[in-house]
């Protein structure tokens, strides 16, 4: 998360017109790793729960406050926080082989990335609840039909299609792009900030509790048994 925040900070300060967010390999983002959380929380639960929740808060705020357009190119699976932040991006293009999942309840986590607000707004309450509570997986085409993704491209030509459109966007006036984003996003700024704060407070409470840590242990044990 620190690396992404640093990249956003650098992009905000340079003369670029937009930010392209993608990944190397076949996975866009696998989300917060439960084993990492347990390792950190087992040392000093109160301190580490605050530290990790604060890191998530700052990570999400970096997207909320970024003034230039953010283009997300999803070349593979986007899980957890990797799926949750997509509504905070301005354009989302996906490969046909991409899929989207935010299995918060299954991972014994509460929603993050403002998904408790943005998912119902975009996907509708029923589908958002199915994703957040039941771990419903959306294919790229399903995500596109519901508005989480704007276009889906064939995997073999995905990078070319993305770069073609990025170049078209980059040919526009920088001020026009930034001010257009401001008009679209500014009314939501305070709402997203509040949602992010509430979500991170809930995560901190969960991670700080004995039941929350036990739930994470239980999840990892169940995954081990499945193997």
mmCIF file of the C-alpha atoms, coordinates in Angstrom:
data_MODEL
# 
_entry.id   MODEL 
# 
loop_
_atom_site.group_PDB 
_atom_site.id 
_atom_site.type_symbol 
_atom_site.label_atom_id 
_atom_site.label_alt_id 
_atom_site.label_comp_id 
_atom_site.label_asym_id 
_atom_site.label_entity_id 
_atom_site.label_seq_id 
_atom_site.pdbx_PDB_ins_code 
_atom_site.Cartn_x 
_atom_site.Cartn_y 
_atom_site.Cartn_z 
_atom_site.occupancy 
_atom_site.B_iso_or_equiv 
_atom_site.pdbx_formal_charge 
_atom_site.auth_seq_id 
_atom_site.auth_comp_id 
_atom_site.auth_asym_id 
_atom_site.auth_atom_id 
_atom_site.pdbx_PDB_model_num 
ATOM 1   C CA . UNK A 1 1   ? 0.000   0.000   0.000   1.00 0.00 ? 1   UNK A CA 1 
ATOM 2   C CA . UNK A 1 2   ? 2.872   2.366   0.741   1.00 0.00 ? 2   UNK A CA 1 
ATOM 3   C CA . UNK A 1 3   ? 4.273   1.908   -2.760  1.00 0.00 ? 3   UNK A CA 1 
ATOM 4   C CA . UNK A 1 4   ? 0.931   2.780   -4.363  1.00 0.00 ? 4   UNK A CA 1 
ATOM 5   C CA . UNK A 1 5   ? 0.523   5.840   -2.128  1.00 0.00 ? 5   UNK A CA 1 
ATOM 6   C CA . UNK A 1 6   ? 4.037   6.937   -3.057  1.00 0.00 ? 6   UNK A CA 1 
ATOM 7   C CA . UNK A 1 7   ? 3.291   6.474   -6.762  1.00 0.00 ? 7   UNK A CA 1 
ATOM 8   C CA . UNK A 1 8   ? 0.091   8.503   -6.443  1.00 0.00 ? 8   UNK A CA 1 
ATOM 9   C CA . UNK A 1 9   ? 1.995   11.250  -4.667  1.00 0.00 ? 9   UNK A CA 1 
ATOM 10  C CA . UNK A 1 10  ? 4.659   11.351  -7.366  1.00 0.00 ? 10  UNK A CA 1 
ATOM 11  C CA . UNK A 1 11  ? 2.061   11.368  -10.144 1.00 0.00 ? 11  UNK A CA 1 
ATOM 12  C CA . UNK A 1 12  ? 0.152   14.186  -8.461  1.00 0.00 ? 12  UNK A CA 1 
ATOM 13  C CA . UNK A 1 13  ? 3.293   16.336  -8.455  1.00 0.00 ? 13  UNK A CA 1 
ATOM 14  C CA . UNK A 1 14  ? 4.575   15.671  -11.978 1.00 0.00 ? 14  UNK A CA 1 
ATOM 15  C CA . UNK A 1 15  ? 3.289   16.937  -15.335 1.00 0.00 ? 15  UNK A CA 1 
ATOM 16  C CA . UNK A 1 16  ? 1.361   13.782  -16.250 1.00 0.00 ? 16  UNK A CA 1 
ATOM 17  C CA . UNK A 1 17  ? -2.252  14.171  -17.307 1.00 0.00 ? 17  UNK A CA 1 
ATOM 18  C CA . UNK A 1 18  ? -3.570  10.925  -15.856 1.00 0.00 ? 18  UNK A CA 1 
ATOM 19  C CA . UNK A 1 19  ? -2.529  7.836   -13.898 1.00 0.00 ? 19  UNK A CA 1 
ATOM 20  C CA . UNK A 1 20  ? -2.638  4.316   -15.331 1.00 0.00 ? 20  UNK A CA 1 
ATOM 21  C CA . UNK A 1 21  ? -3.047  1.692   -12.601 1.00 0.00 ? 21  UNK A CA 1 
ATOM 22  C CA . UNK A 1 22  ? -2.230  -1.852  -13.688 1.00 0.00 ? 22  UNK A CA 1 
ATOM 23  C CA . UNK A 1 23  ? -0.132  -4.820  -12.599 1.00 0.00 ? 23  UNK A CA 1 
ATOM 24  C CA . UNK A 1 24  ? 2.594   -7.143  -13.799 1.00 0.00 ? 24  UNK A CA 1 
ATOM 25  C CA . UNK A 1 25  ? 1.602   -10.776 -14.183 1.00 0.00 ? 25  UNK A CA 1 
ATOM 26  C CA . UNK A 1 26  ? -1.800  -12.431 -14.239 1.00 0.00 ? 26  UNK A CA 1 
ATOM 27  C CA . UNK A 1 27  ? -3.278  -11.063 -10.974 1.00 0.00 ? 27  UNK A CA 1 
ATOM 28  C CA . UNK A 1 28  ? -4.321  -7.448  -10.493 1.00 0.00 ? 28  UNK A CA 1 
ATOM 29  C CA . UNK A 1 29  ? -4.542  -7.574  -6.676  1.00 0.00 ? 29  UNK A CA 1 
ATOM 30  C CA . UNK A 1 30  ? -5.103  -10.338 -4.123  1.00 0.00 ? 30  UNK A CA 1 
ATOM 31  C CA . UNK A 1 31  ? -6.173  -8.028  -1.289  1.00 0.00 ? 31  UNK A CA 1 
ATOM 32  C CA . UNK A 1 32  ? -5.101  -8.067  2.349   1.00 0.00 ? 32  UNK A CA 1 
ATOM 33  C CA . UNK A 1 33  ? -3.448  -11.369 3.235   1.00 0.00 ? 33  UNK A CA 1 
ATOM 34  C CA . UNK A 1 34  ? -5.000  -12.980 6.376   1.00 0.00 ? 34  UNK A CA 1 
ATOM 35  C CA . UNK A 1 35  ? -1.722  -14.676 7.357   1.00 0.00 ? 35  UNK A CA 1 
ATOM 36  C CA . UNK A 1 36  ? 0.028   -11.282 7.282   1.00 0.00 ? 36  UNK A CA 1 
ATOM 37  C CA . UNK A 1 37  ? -2.703  -9.770  9.450   1.00 0.00 ? 37  UNK A CA 1 
ATOM 38  C CA . UNK A 1 38  ? -2.413  -12.566 11.996  1.00 0.00 ? 38  UNK A CA 1 
ATOM 39  C CA . UNK A 1 39  ? 1.375   -12.244 12.078  1.00 0.00 ? 39  UNK A CA 1 
ATOM 40  C CA . UNK A 1 40  ? 1.167   -8.527  12.795  1.00 0.00 ? 40  UNK A CA 1 
ATOM 41  C CA . UNK A 1 41  ? -1.786  -8.659  15.181  1.00 0.00 ? 41  UNK A CA 1 
ATOM 42  C CA . UNK A 1 42  ? -0.255  -11.485 17.223  1.00 0.00 ? 42  UNK A CA 1 
ATOM 43  C CA . UNK A 1 43  ? 2.631   -9.256  18.349  1.00 0.00 ? 43  UNK A CA 1 
ATOM 44  C CA . UNK A 1 44  ? 0.770   -6.228  19.707  1.00 0.00 ? 44  UNK A CA 1 
ATOM 45  C CA . UNK A 1 45  ? -2.909  -6.361  18.829  1.00 0.00 ? 45  UNK A CA 1 
ATOM 46  C CA . UNK A 1 46  ? -3.882  -2.844  19.887  1.00 0.00 ? 46  UNK A CA 1 
ATOM 47  C CA . UNK A 1 47  ? -0.891  -1.121  18.298  1.00 0.00 ? 47  UNK A CA 1 
ATOM 48  C CA . UNK A 1 48  ? -0.901  -3.154  15.086  1.00 0.00 ? 48  UNK A CA 1 
ATOM 49  C CA . UNK A 1 49  ? -4.668  -2.936  14.569  1.00 0.00 ? 49  UNK A CA 1 
ATOM 50  C CA . UNK A 1 50  ? -4.370  0.861   14.656  1.00 0.00 ? 50  UNK A CA 1 
ATOM 51  C CA . UNK A 1 51  ? -1.315  0.840   12.402  1.00 0.00 ? 51  UNK A CA 1 
ATOM 52  C CA . UNK A 1 52  ? -2.866  -1.381  9.727   1.00 0.00 ? 52  UNK A CA 1 
ATOM 53  C CA . UNK A 1 53  ? -6.224  0.415   9.834   1.00 0.00 ? 53  UNK A CA 1 
ATOM 54  C CA . UNK A 1 54  ? -4.419  3.748   9.483   1.00 0.00 ? 54  UNK A CA 1 
ATOM 55  C CA . UNK A 1 55  ? -2.474  2.388   6.495   1.00 0.00 ? 55  UNK A CA 1 
ATOM 56  C CA . UNK A 1 56  ? -5.725  1.304   4.824   1.00 0.00 ? 56  UNK A CA 1 
ATOM 57  C CA . UNK A 1 57  ? -7.267  4.710   5.581   1.00 0.00 ? 57  UNK A CA 1 
ATOM 58  C CA . UNK A 1 58  ? -4.365  6.609   4.004   1.00 0.00 ? 58  UNK A CA 1 
ATOM 59  C CA . UNK A 1 59  ? -4.293  4.247   1.028   1.00 0.00 ? 59  UNK A CA 1 
ATOM 60  C CA . UNK A 1 60  ? -7.966  4.854   0.271   1.00 0.00 ? 60  UNK A CA 1 
ATOM 61  C CA . UNK A 1 61  ? -7.690  8.594   0.920   1.00 0.00 ? 61  UNK A CA 1 
ATOM 62  C CA . UNK A 1 62  ? -4.897  8.773   -1.650  1.00 0.00 ? 62  UNK A CA 1 
ATOM 63  C CA . UNK A 1 63  ? -7.404  7.621   -4.268  1.00 0.00 ? 63  UNK A CA 1 
ATOM 64  C CA . UNK A 1 64  ? -10.198 9.866   -3.010  1.00 0.00 ? 64  UNK A CA 1 
ATOM 65  C CA . UNK A 1 65  ? -8.004  12.986  -3.094  1.00 0.00 ? 65  UNK A CA 1 
ATOM 66  C CA . UNK A 1 66  ? -6.133  12.295  -6.344  1.00 0.00 ? 66  UNK A CA 1 
ATOM 67  C CA . UNK A 1 67  ? -7.040  15.129  -8.718  1.00 0.00 ? 67  UNK A CA 1 
ATOM 68  C CA . UNK A 1 68  ? -6.037  13.632  -12.059 1.00 0.00 ? 68  UNK A CA 1 
ATOM 69  C CA . UNK A 1 69  ? -8.059  10.890  -13.774 1.00 0.00 ? 69  UNK A CA 1 
ATOM 70  C CA . UNK A 1 70  ? -7.175  7.364   -12.641 1.00 0.00 ? 70  UNK A CA 1 
ATOM 71  C CA . UNK A 1 71  ? -7.443  4.649   -15.286 1.00 0.00 ? 71  UNK A CA 1 
ATOM 72  C CA . UNK A 1 72  ? -7.495  1.099   -13.902 1.00 0.00 ? 72  UNK A CA 1 
ATOM 73  C CA . UNK A 1 73  ? -6.497  -1.682  -16.307 1.00 0.00 ? 73  UNK A CA 1 
ATOM 74  C CA . UNK A 1 74  ? -7.539  -4.980  -14.746 1.00 0.00 ? 74  UNK A CA 1 
ATOM 75  C CA . UNK A 1 75  ? -5.634  -7.797  -16.428 1.00 0.00 ? 75  UNK A CA 1 
ATOM 76  C CA . UNK A 1 76  ? -6.593  -10.551 -13.969 1.00 0.00 ? 76  UNK A CA 1 
ATOM 77  C CA . UNK A 1 77  ? -8.369  -11.291 -10.688 1.00 0.00 ? 77  UNK A CA 1 
ATOM 78  C CA . UNK A 1 78  ? -9.068  -8.331  -8.396  1.00 0.00 ? 78  UNK A CA 1 
ATOM 79  C CA . UNK A 1 79  ? -9.866  -9.437  -4.850  1.00 0.00 ? 79  UNK A CA 1 
ATOM 80  C CA . UNK A 1 80  ? -10.670 -7.664  -1.602  1.00 0.00 ? 80  UNK A CA 1 
ATOM 81  C CA . UNK A 1 81  ? -9.302  -4.149  -1.429  1.00 0.00 ? 81  UNK A CA 1 
ATOM 82  C CA . UNK A 1 82  ? -8.175  -4.496  -5.046  1.00 0.00 ? 82  UNK A CA 1 
ATOM 83  C CA . UNK A 1 83  ? -11.812 -4.766  -6.118  1.00 0.00 ? 83  UNK A CA 1 
ATOM 84  C CA . UNK A 1 84  ? -13.128 -2.304  -3.535  1.00 0.00 ? 84  UNK A CA 1 
ATOM 85  C CA . UNK A 1 85  ? -11.065 0.652   -4.777  1.00 0.00 ? 85  UNK A CA 1 
ATOM 86  C CA . UNK A 1 86  ? -12.214 0.363   -8.399  1.00 0.00 ? 86  UNK A CA 1 
ATOM 87  C CA . UNK A 1 87  ? -15.191 2.730   -7.974  1.00 0.00 ? 87  UNK A CA 1 
ATOM 88  C CA . UNK A 1 88  ? -12.659 5.315   -6.744  1.00 0.00 ? 88  UNK A CA 1 
ATOM 89  C CA . UNK A 1 89  ? -10.987 5.132   -10.155 1.00 0.00 ? 89  UNK A CA 1 
ATOM 90  C CA . UNK A 1 90  ? -12.384 7.156   -13.039 1.00 0.00 ? 90  UNK A CA 1 
ATOM 91  C CA . UNK A 1 91  ? -12.165 4.642   -15.883 1.00 0.00 ? 91  UNK A CA 1 
ATOM 92  C CA . UNK A 1 92  ? -11.951 0.869   -15.413 1.00 0.00 ? 92  UNK A CA 1 
ATOM 93  C CA . UNK A 1 93  ? -11.093 -1.452  -18.298 1.00 0.00 ? 93  UNK A CA 1 
ATOM 94  C CA . UNK A 1 94  ? -10.857 -5.195  -17.816 1.00 0.00 ? 94  UNK A CA 1 
ATOM 95  C CA . UNK A 1 95  ? -9.455  -8.207  -19.584 1.00 0.00 ? 95  UNK A CA 1 
ATOM 96  C CA . UNK A 1 96  ? -11.923 -10.979 -20.406 1.00 0.00 ? 96  UNK A CA 1 
ATOM 97  C CA . UNK A 1 97  ? -10.048 -13.207 -17.952 1.00 0.00 ? 97  UNK A CA 1 
ATOM 98  C CA . UNK A 1 98  ? -10.425 -10.754 -15.056 1.00 0.00 ? 98  UNK A CA 1 
ATOM 99  C CA . UNK A 1 99  ? -12.864 -11.390 -12.240 1.00 0.00 ? 99  UNK A CA 1 
ATOM 100 C CA . UNK A 1 100 ? -13.868 -9.466  -9.152  1.00 0.00 ? 100 UNK A CA 1 
ATOM 101 C CA . UNK A 1 101 ? -14.499 -10.581 -5.597  1.00 0.00 ? 101 UNK A CA 1 
ATOM 102 C CA . UNK A 1 102 ? -14.724 -8.856  -2.217  1.00 0.00 ? 102 UNK A CA 1 
ATOM 103 C CA . UNK A 1 103 ? -15.351 -11.768 0.168   1.00 0.00 ? 103 UNK A CA 1 
ATOM 104 C CA . UNK A 1 104 ? -15.278 -9.675  3.326   1.00 0.00 ? 104 UNK A CA 1 
ATOM 105 C CA . UNK A 1 105 ? -17.459 -11.918 5.488   1.00 0.00 ? 105 UNK A CA 1 
ATOM 106 C CA . UNK A 1 106 ? -15.674 -15.083 4.335   1.00 0.00 ? 106 UNK A CA 1 
ATOM 107 C CA . UNK A 1 107 ? -12.344 -13.510 5.336   1.00 0.00 ? 107 UNK A CA 1 
ATOM 108 C CA . UNK A 1 108 ? -13.856 -12.366 8.646   1.00 0.00 ? 108 UNK A CA 1 
ATOM 109 C CA . UNK A 1 109 ? -13.369 -8.735  7.621   1.00 0.00 ? 109 UNK A CA 1 
ATOM 110 C CA . UNK A 1 110 ? -15.744 -5.816  7.244   1.00 0.00 ? 110 UNK A CA 1 
ATOM 111 C CA . UNK A 1 111 ? -15.902 -3.813  3.976   1.00 0.00 ? 111 UNK A CA 1 
ATOM 112 C CA . UNK A 1 112 ? -13.104 -1.405  3.073   1.00 0.00 ? 112 UNK A CA 1 
ATOM 113 C CA . UNK A 1 113 ? -12.176 0.921   0.225   1.00 0.00 ? 113 UNK A CA 1 
ATOM 114 C CA . UNK A 1 114 ? -15.548 2.707   0.581   1.00 0.00 ? 114 UNK A CA 1 
ATOM 115 C CA . UNK A 1 115 ? -17.222 -0.401  -0.872  1.00 0.00 ? 115 UNK A CA 1 
ATOM 116 C CA . UNK A 1 116 ? -19.964 -0.296  1.782   1.00 0.00 ? 116 UNK A CA 1 
ATOM 117 C CA . UNK A 1 117 ? -21.141 2.860   -0.036  1.00 0.00 ? 117 UNK A CA 1 
ATOM 118 C CA . UNK A 1 118 ? -19.899 2.565   -3.622  1.00 0.00 ? 118 UNK A CA 1 
ATOM 119 C CA . UNK A 1 119 ? -20.915 -1.051  -4.286  1.00 0.00 ? 119 UNK A CA 1 
ATOM 120 C CA . UNK A 1 120 ? -24.625 -0.517  -3.461  1.00 0.00 ? 120 UNK A CA 1 
ATOM 121 C CA . UNK A 1 121 ? -24.570 2.725   -5.462  1.00 0.00 ? 121 UNK A CA 1 
ATOM 122 C CA . UNK A 1 122 ? -23.110 1.055   -8.566  1.00 0.00 ? 122 UNK A CA 1 
ATOM 123 C CA . UNK A 1 123 ? -24.224 -2.566  -8.375  1.00 0.00 ? 123 UNK A CA 1 
ATOM 124 C CA . UNK A 1 124 ? -27.483 -2.185  -6.493  1.00 0.00 ? 124 UNK A CA 1 
ATOM 125 C CA . UNK A 1 125 ? -28.029 -3.227  -2.890  1.00 0.00 ? 125 UNK A CA 1 
ATOM 126 C CA . UNK A 1 126 ? -28.864 -6.873  -3.584  1.00 0.00 ? 126 UNK A CA 1 
ATOM 127 C CA . UNK A 1 127 ? -25.776 -7.669  -5.662  1.00 0.00 ? 127 UNK A CA 1 
ATOM 128 C CA . UNK A 1 128 ? -23.519 -5.547  -3.438  1.00 0.00 ? 128 UNK A CA 1 
ATOM 129 C CA . UNK A 1 129 ? -24.687 -7.484  -0.384  1.00 0.00 ? 129 UNK A CA 1 
ATOM 130 C CA . UNK A 1 130 ? -24.144 -10.767 -2.195  1.00 0.00 ? 130 UNK A CA 1 
ATOM 131 C CA . UNK A 1 131 ? -20.571 -9.726  -2.978  1.00 0.00 ? 131 UNK A CA 1 
ATOM 132 C CA . UNK A 1 132 ? -19.744 -8.381  0.477   1.00 0.00 ? 132 UNK A CA 1 
ATOM 133 C CA . UNK A 1 133 ? -21.630 -10.951 2.573   1.00 0.00 ? 133 UNK A CA 1 
ATOM 134 C CA . UNK A 1 134 ? -21.485 -14.076 0.408   1.00 0.00 ? 134 UNK A CA 1 
ATOM 135 C CA . UNK A 1 135 ? -18.298 -13.581 -1.599  1.00 0.00 ? 135 UNK A CA 1 
ATOM 136 C CA . UNK A 1 136 ? -20.119 -13.515 -4.956  1.00 0.00 ? 136 UNK A CA 1 
ATOM 137 C CA . UNK A 1 137 ? -17.601 -13.513 -7.792  1.00 0.00 ? 137 UNK A CA 1 
ATOM 138 C CA . UNK A 1 138 ? -18.276 -11.295 -10.811 1.00 0.00 ? 138 UNK A CA 1 
ATOM 139 C CA . UNK A 1 139 ? -16.887 -12.097 -14.232 1.00 0.00 ? 139 UNK A CA 1 
ATOM 140 C CA . UNK A 1 140 ? -15.558 -9.238  -16.325 1.00 0.00 ? 140 UNK A CA 1 
ATOM 141 C CA . UNK A 1 141 ? -18.713 -9.248  -18.448 1.00 0.00 ? 141 UNK A CA 1 
ATOM 142 C CA . UNK A 1 142 ? -20.960 -9.222  -15.365 1.00 0.00 ? 142 UNK A CA 1 
ATOM 143 C CA . UNK A 1 143 ? -18.957 -6.360  -13.871 1.00 0.00 ? 143 UNK A CA 1 
ATOM 144 C CA . UNK A 1 144 ? -19.286 -4.458  -17.137 1.00 0.00 ? 144 UNK A CA 1 
ATOM 145 C CA . UNK A 1 145 ? -23.039 -5.010  -17.381 1.00 0.00 ? 145 UNK A CA 1 
ATOM 146 C CA . UNK A 1 146 ? -23.490 -3.663  -13.831 1.00 0.00 ? 146 UNK A CA 1 
ATOM 147 C CA . UNK A 1 147 ? -21.252 -0.610  -14.257 1.00 0.00 ? 147 UNK A CA 1 
ATOM 148 C CA . UNK A 1 148 ? -18.201 -1.587  -12.204 1.00 0.00 ? 148 UNK A CA 1 
ATOM 149 C CA . UNK A 1 149 ? -16.210 -1.834  -15.453 1.00 0.00 ? 149 UNK A CA 1 
ATOM 150 C CA . UNK A 1 150 ? -16.715 0.303   -18.552 1.00 0.00 ? 150 UNK A CA 1 
ATOM 151 C CA . UNK A 1 151 ? -15.244 -1.973  -21.244 1.00 0.00 ? 151 UNK A CA 1 
ATOM 152 C CA . UNK A 1 152 ? -13.923 -5.536  -21.530 1.00 0.00 ? 152 UNK A CA 1 
ATOM 153 C CA . UNK A 1 153 ? -11.159 -6.502  -23.978 1.00 0.00 ? 153 UNK A CA 1 
ATOM 154 C CA . UNK A 1 154 ? -9.767  -9.796  -25.228 1.00 0.00 ? 154 UNK A CA 1 
ATOM 155 C CA . UNK A 1 155 ? -6.711  -10.899 -23.187 1.00 0.00 ? 155 UNK A CA 1 
ATOM 156 C CA . UNK A 1 156 ? -4.330  -11.166 -26.148 1.00 0.00 ? 156 UNK A CA 1 
ATOM 157 C CA . UNK A 1 157 ? -4.941  -7.558  -27.200 1.00 0.00 ? 157 UNK A CA 1 
ATOM 158 C CA . UNK A 1 158 ? -5.704  -6.103  -23.776 1.00 0.00 ? 158 UNK A CA 1 
ATOM 159 C CA . UNK A 1 159 ? -2.541  -4.038  -23.349 1.00 0.00 ? 159 UNK A CA 1 
ATOM 160 C CA . UNK A 1 160 ? -2.766  -2.627  -26.863 1.00 0.00 ? 160 UNK A CA 1 
ATOM 161 C CA . UNK A 1 161 ? -6.427  -1.650  -26.414 1.00 0.00 ? 161 UNK A CA 1 
ATOM 162 C CA . UNK A 1 162 ? -5.654  0.021   -23.085 1.00 0.00 ? 162 UNK A CA 1 
ATOM 163 C CA . UNK A 1 163 ? -2.668  1.985   -24.367 1.00 0.00 ? 163 UNK A CA 1 
ATOM 164 C CA . UNK A 1 164 ? -4.589  3.150   -27.431 1.00 0.00 ? 164 UNK A CA 1 
ATOM 165 C CA . UNK A 1 165 ? -7.304  4.634   -25.224 1.00 0.00 ? 165 UNK A CA 1 
ATOM 166 C CA . UNK A 1 166 ? -4.861  6.031   -22.685 1.00 0.00 ? 166 UNK A CA 1 
ATOM 167 C CA . UNK A 1 167 ? -3.091  7.896   -25.484 1.00 0.00 ? 167 UNK A CA 1 
ATOM 168 C CA . UNK A 1 168 ? -6.429  9.297   -26.639 1.00 0.00 ? 168 UNK A CA 1 
ATOM 169 C CA . UNK A 1 169 ? -7.173  10.548  -23.126 1.00 0.00 ? 169 UNK A CA 1 
ATOM 170 C CA . UNK A 1 170 ? -3.666  11.951  -22.746 1.00 0.00 ? 170 UNK A CA 1 
ATOM 171 C CA . UNK A 1 171 ? -4.155  14.029  -25.893 1.00 0.00 ? 171 UNK A CA 1 
ATOM 172 C CA . UNK A 1 172 ? -6.807  16.073  -24.074 1.00 0.00 ? 172 UNK A CA 1 
ATOM 173 C CA . UNK A 1 173 ? -6.018  19.286  -22.233 1.00 0.00 ? 173 UNK A CA 1 
ATOM 174 C CA . UNK A 1 174 ? -4.723  18.586  -18.710 1.00 0.00 ? 174 UNK A CA 1 
ATOM 175 C CA . UNK A 1 175 ? -6.815  21.327  -17.111 1.00 0.00 ? 175 UNK A CA 1 
ATOM 176 C CA . UNK A 1 176 ? -9.965  20.076  -18.820 1.00 0.00 ? 176 UNK A CA 1 
ATOM 177 C CA . UNK A 1 177 ? -9.358  16.523  -17.578 1.00 0.00 ? 177 UNK A CA 1 
ATOM 178 C CA . UNK A 1 178 ? -8.695  17.630  -14.018 1.00 0.00 ? 178 UNK A CA 1 
ATOM 179 C CA . UNK A 1 179 ? -11.614 20.064  -13.839 1.00 0.00 ? 179 UNK A CA 1 
ATOM 180 C CA . UNK A 1 180 ? -13.967 17.531  -15.400 1.00 0.00 ? 180 UNK A CA 1 
ATOM 181 C CA . UNK A 1 181 ? -13.019 15.010  -12.730 1.00 0.00 ? 181 UNK A CA 1 
ATOM 182 C CA . UNK A 1 182 ? -13.556 17.667  -10.069 1.00 0.00 ? 182 UNK A CA 1 
ATOM 183 C CA . UNK A 1 183 ? -17.091 18.328  -11.330 1.00 0.00 ? 183 UNK A CA 1 
ATOM 184 C CA . UNK A 1 184 ? -17.924 14.624  -11.290 1.00 0.00 ? 184 UNK A CA 1 
ATOM 185 C CA . UNK A 1 185 ? -16.251 13.770  -7.982  1.00 0.00 ? 185 UNK A CA 1 
ATOM 186 C CA . UNK A 1 186 ? -16.306 16.838  -5.729  1.00 0.00 ? 186 UNK A CA 1 
ATOM 187 C CA . UNK A 1 187 ? -19.860 16.331  -4.476  1.00 0.00 ? 187 UNK A CA 1 
ATOM 188 C CA . UNK A 1 188 ? -18.885 12.844  -3.240  1.00 0.00 ? 188 UNK A CA 1 
ATOM 189 C CA . UNK A 1 189 ? -15.620 13.825  -1.557  1.00 0.00 ? 189 UNK A CA 1 
ATOM 190 C CA . UNK A 1 190 ? -16.945 14.378  1.971   1.00 0.00 ? 190 UNK A CA 1 
ATOM 191 C CA . UNK A 1 191 ? -19.188 11.310  1.752   1.00 0.00 ? 191 UNK A CA 1 
ATOM 192 C CA . UNK A 1 192 ? -16.304 9.053   0.736   1.00 0.00 ? 192 UNK A CA 1 
ATOM 193 C CA . UNK A 1 193 ? -14.047 10.497  3.433   1.00 0.00 ? 193 UNK A CA 1 
ATOM 194 C CA . UNK A 1 194 ? -16.672 9.733   6.080   1.00 0.00 ? 194 UNK A CA 1 
ATOM 195 C CA . UNK A 1 195 ? -17.330 6.236   4.744   1.00 0.00 ? 195 UNK A CA 1 
ATOM 196 C CA . UNK A 1 196 ? -13.605 5.482   4.670   1.00 0.00 ? 196 UNK A CA 1 
ATOM 197 C CA . UNK A 1 197 ? -13.190 6.695   8.245   1.00 0.00 ? 197 UNK A CA 1 
ATOM 198 C CA . UNK A 1 198 ? -16.109 4.585   9.481   1.00 0.00 ? 198 UNK A CA 1 
ATOM 199 C CA . UNK A 1 199 ? -14.900 1.481   7.658   1.00 0.00 ? 199 UNK A CA 1 
ATOM 200 C CA . UNK A 1 200 ? -11.377 1.807   9.060   1.00 0.00 ? 200 UNK A CA 1 
ATOM 201 C CA . UNK A 1 201 ? -12.656 2.374   12.579  1.00 0.00 ? 201 UNK A CA 1 
ATOM 202 C CA . UNK A 1 202 ? -14.695 -0.810  12.276  1.00 0.00 ? 202 UNK A CA 1 
ATOM 203 C CA . UNK A 1 203 ? -11.688 -2.751  10.988  1.00 0.00 ? 203 UNK A CA 1 
ATOM 204 C CA . UNK A 1 204 ? -9.594  -1.483  13.891  1.00 0.00 ? 204 UNK A CA 1 
ATOM 205 C CA . UNK A 1 205 ? -12.225 -2.580  16.396  1.00 0.00 ? 205 UNK A CA 1 
ATOM 206 C CA . UNK A 1 206 ? -12.465 -5.969  14.731  1.00 0.00 ? 206 UNK A CA 1 
ATOM 207 C CA . UNK A 1 207 ? -8.711  -6.559  14.623  1.00 0.00 ? 207 UNK A CA 1 
ATOM 208 C CA . UNK A 1 208 ? -8.298  -5.354  18.187  1.00 0.00 ? 208 UNK A CA 1 
ATOM 209 C CA . UNK A 1 209 ? -10.839 -7.836  19.528  1.00 0.00 ? 209 UNK A CA 1 
ATOM 210 C CA . UNK A 1 210 ? -10.159 -11.407 20.587  1.00 0.00 ? 210 UNK A CA 1 
ATOM 211 C CA . UNK A 1 211 ? -13.082 -12.635 18.495  1.00 0.00 ? 211 UNK A CA 1 
ATOM 212 C CA . UNK A 1 212 ? -11.721 -10.887 15.421  1.00 0.00 ? 212 UNK A CA 1 
ATOM 213 C CA . UNK A 1 213 ? -8.317  -12.537 15.759  1.00 0.00 ? 213 UNK A CA 1 
ATOM 214 C CA . UNK A 1 214 ? -9.891  -15.921 16.473  1.00 0.00 ? 214 UNK A CA 1 
ATOM 215 C CA . UNK A 1 215 ? -11.996 -15.556 13.327  1.00 0.00 ? 215 UNK A CA 1 
ATOM 216 C CA . UNK A 1 216 ? -8.870  -14.970 11.221  1.00 0.00 ? 216 UNK A CA 1 
ATOM 217 C CA . UNK A 1 217 ? -7.206  -18.035 12.777  1.00 0.00 ? 217 UNK A CA 1 
ATOM 218 C CA . UNK A 1 218 ? -10.330 -20.051 12.032  1.00 0.00 ? 218 UNK A CA 1 
ATOM 219 C CA . UNK A 1 219 ? -10.297 -18.918 8.401   1.00 0.00 ? 219 UNK A CA 1 
ATOM 220 C CA . UNK A 1 220 ? -6.660  -19.981 7.911   1.00 0.00 ? 220 UNK A CA 1 
ATOM 221 C CA . UNK A 1 221 ? -7.285  -23.334 9.590   1.00 0.00 ? 221 UNK A CA 1 
ATOM 222 C CA . UNK A 1 222 ? -10.250 -24.006 7.319   1.00 0.00 ? 222 UNK A CA 1 
ATOM 223 C CA . UNK A 1 223 ? -8.161  -23.122 4.262   1.00 0.00 ? 223 UNK A CA 1 
ATOM 224 C CA . UNK A 1 224 ? -5.435  -25.503 5.457   1.00 0.00 ? 224 UNK A CA 1 
ATOM 225 C CA . UNK A 1 225 ? -7.976  -28.322 5.868   1.00 0.00 ? 225 UNK A CA 1 
ATOM 226 C CA . UNK A 1 226 ? -9.289  -27.686 2.343   1.00 0.00 ? 226 UNK A CA 1 
ATOM 227 C CA . UNK A 1 227 ? -5.805  -28.381 0.972   1.00 0.00 ? 227 UNK A CA 1 
# 
